[in-house]
Amino acid sequence: MKNRFVLVRDKKSDYCARLTALLPEIRGRLGMTQEELGNVSGVSRVTISQIESGRANMNWLHFTALMMVCFSDRNAKELLYAKGLLDPDLLRFYQVSMDEPQVNVIASSDSIELLRRL
């Protein structure tokens, strides 16, 4: 079995907390409302609202879905990089090779359409 890079639970929790703090600013960079971000990410508007207001914690599935949207937008990626969220560990975790993808994403038809327009 090949060596695989994995993130430990504490590291994932740290990433989730950091993205939570940046979420309103990221939505601004994306030019999206909570509902629009929910439609393209698959994370409900209610959940995004609860995360932003501190009534709910972001989990790793939310994080990954939101990061996939961020990865599709240069402004969002620049913000994540400038704020230190796109560190070497996270970039290595999300690295996708042609022969052995490490990231499997189930995207809604709205997400696919948005990505085609970008």
PyMOL commands that set and color helices and strands:
alter all, ss='L'
color gray80, all
select helices_A, chain A and resi 9-30+34-41+45-53+60-71+74-82+88-94+109-117
alter helices_A, ss='H'
color red, helices_A
deselect
rebuild
show_as cartoon
